[in-house]
Amino acid sequence: MTLGVKLAYKNLVNAGLRTWLNVGILSFVFILIFFTKDLLKAGMRMLFDKV
């Protein structure tokens, strides 16, 4: 287990900017997915409330 943790830490440190770029892009995509899901939900609610 400790060898795996050391190797993971070493890979994170050596990757540097690429790691933070991946984290940033994934965070942005998750926020975008939640936003569009809620936007569609609100649109459907407005559509069916008027009927």
Secondary structure per residue as TSV (DSSP state, phi and psi in degrees):
chain	resnum	aa	ss	phi	psi
A	1	M	-	360.0	-43.3
A	2	T	H	-67.0	-32.0
A	3	L	H	-65.3	-40.3
A	4	G	H	-64.2	-40.9
A	5	V	H	-66.6	-42.4
A	6	K	H	-63.2	-41.9
A	7	L	H	-66.6	-41.3
A	8	A	H	-63.4	-43.2
A	9	Y	H	-62.6	-43.5
A	10	K	H	-62.9	-41.1
A	11	N	H	-65.5	-40.2
A	12	L	H	-64.6	-42.1
A	13	V	H	-67.7	-41.3
A	14	N	H	-72.6	-30.3
A	15	A	H	-72.0	-36.5
A	16	G	T	59.2	-114.7
A	17	L	H	-62.1	-37.0
A	18	R	H	-60.5	-38.1
A	19	T	H	-63.8	-47.6
A	20	W	H	-69.7	-30.8
A	21	L	H	-66.1	-43.1
A	22	N	H	-63.1	-42.7
A	23	V	H	-62.7	-44.1
A	24	G	H	-64.0	-43.8
A	25	I	H	-66.9	-42.6
A	26	L	H	-63.5	-40.7
A	27	S	H	-62.8	-44.6
A	28	F	H	-61.6	-42.4
A	29	V	H	-66.0	-41.4
A	30	F	H	-62.7	-43.0
A	31	I	H	-63.5	-41.5
A	32	L	H	-62.9	-40.9
A	33	I	H	-63.1	-46.3
A	34	F	H	-64.4	-39.0
A	35	F	H	-64.0	-47.6
A	36	T	H	-67.3	-35.4
A	37	K	H	-62.7	-44.9
A	38	D	H	-69.1	-35.1
A	39	L	H	-64.1	-43.6
A	40	L	H	-65.5	-39.2
A	41	K	H	-62.0	-43.7
A	42	A	H	-66.2	-39.7
A	43	G	H	-63.8	-42.0
A	44	M	H	-66.1	-38.8
A	45	R	H	-63.8	-42.9
A	46	M	H	-65.2	-38.5
A	47	L	H	-65.3	-44.9
A	48	F	H	-81.7	-19.4
A	49	D	H	-72.7	-27.1
A	50	K	-	-82.3	-12.7
A	51	V	-	-81.2	360.0
